[in-house]
């Protein structure tokens, strides 16, 4: 089968979304299919740049050619799913969040600006056409990478979908070794990841708990200054972007992992920690991690306050036997959830009887 994988990319950025695309391409090839990757450049600034990428994707019309040389098209990111194809399936990473759940927050567009309000209206209208299955060339089936993404799609667009989980890159490389007395905090250093919350929690701890922060980003100087102001610089390390082997080692030797972002789509950190048999501390508003972390069983789910996180940190760092038990439970839970690329490819490429695309049964 000839399979198209359509996405967008921002030149110079290679993060979780790019790892997903690479993994899907490799998995489809491993299943014996040929792959055609279609990727349009996408920029967040200036504001009208998103509109220009929408124009480009909407103009990519495969309908007159019966799909051309592509039998099935899998679309991943906004606005790639606006490409028109007779057998299009969407596996949605997330929508344009500035126009949806981040709209009216410090992390998204502010209401009342004509330029962004007009673009938001266009995006929401185009999403409805491209994803609801009613229009010619729209998706025959819609999947998402997590229940959290499905919930947003249902809330904002009234569209049902089904979550389809996938493993992190090189999942078989993660390991568990002797735990050392530190909490691992891996992620990009940016506001939505809330490393500042972790710093405040460390300062609120009664015992001198140590933490290692891995990742690069625009918030590093701010976070380092915050740590100094909180008087905890002797207990934390910012190691920046590290090699793959160093990352695996930091996971393997951690006592626990903290990952408390604000409303994350999916969150590879959670799965990587579970593969490393480490308990995860997350927050009740962290989104995707809540689909994997069970409070008191595979880690802790706390209120997003320094005091609540500090209590969880004290518990897991003060009881090594319990930390090991929580970590083993996390690894067992991961194994039981059938999080494999084989399952992803089989689901995305499954035959859909003519006229059945977007049936409710197909999405549940």
C-alpha positions, 0 to 999 in steps of 0.5 A: 500500500502507498501511504501518505503521512502529512504534517507540518514542521517549523524549521530548526525545531525537532521535538516530540512531534517530529519524533512521532512523525519519524516513528510513524514513518518507520513503523509503516515501512516496517509493516511493508508499505511505501511511505510518502512524507508530506510536510509543509513549513509552519511558523507561529509569527507573524500571526497571518503565517498560520493562515498562509499554511492553511492556504497551502494545505487546502490547495493540496487537493488529491480528490481529482486524481483518486488519491494520486499515487497515495492510497491512504493519507494519514494527517497529523498536525494542524493544518495538514489535515485540511489536505483533501484526499478520498481516503484520509484518516487523521491522527491528531496531535493537537489543534492550534491551541492558541485558538482553542484551549489557550485562547484568552490565557497568557499562553495563547491569543487574547480576545478582542484583537480583530486579526486573531479573532478572524483567524480563530474563526477561520480555523474553527470553521476549517477544522469542522470541515476537515474533521467532521466527515461530512464534507468531500475529502474530509477525514473518514476516521479521526484518532488522537494521540490522547484522551485529553486531545479527544476531549478538547475536540469534543468540547470545542468542535463537537467531534468524536474521536478515539485515542490511540497511544504510541510509544516514545522513541527507542522505547526498548532502550529505557532501563532501571538501575540503582536509584540515587537520591534525586528527582529527575525533571526532564522537559523543555524549559518553558512556561507551560512545563511549569518547572517553576512550580517544581522549584517552589516545591523543592523550597517548600520541602522540609528535607533537602531533596535534590533534583536534576533538570534536563532540557533547553529552552527560553526559561532557563535564565529565569529558572536559574534566577528563581532557584537562587532567590529561593536559596536552593541552588545547592540542591539542583542542577540544570544540565541543559540538552543532554545526549541520549545515553545521558538521558537514559542514565538520568532516568535509570538512576532517578528515585522519581520523576516530576512532570507537572505541565499545564494541560499537556497533550500526551507527554513522553516524559510520563511514558519514559519514566514508566519504562524506566520503572520510576514513579511519576509525580504530576498534577491534577491539571496536567492533562495527558499524564493523568491517563497513565499515572494512578495516584498512590499506585504508579506515582502521585497526582497532586494539586498544582501547588508547591505544598502539595507537590512537596508532600509527594516529594517527601513521601517518595524520597523518604521511602525507597521501598515504596518508590521501587514498588510504585515504579514497578507498578508503572512499568507493569501498567505500561506493558498492559496498555498495548502501547506499540507502533504495530497497533498504531499502524494496524488501526490507522490503516484498517479497512473502512467499508464504503460510506462508513467513514466517521461512523460513531462506532468507528471512533469509539 
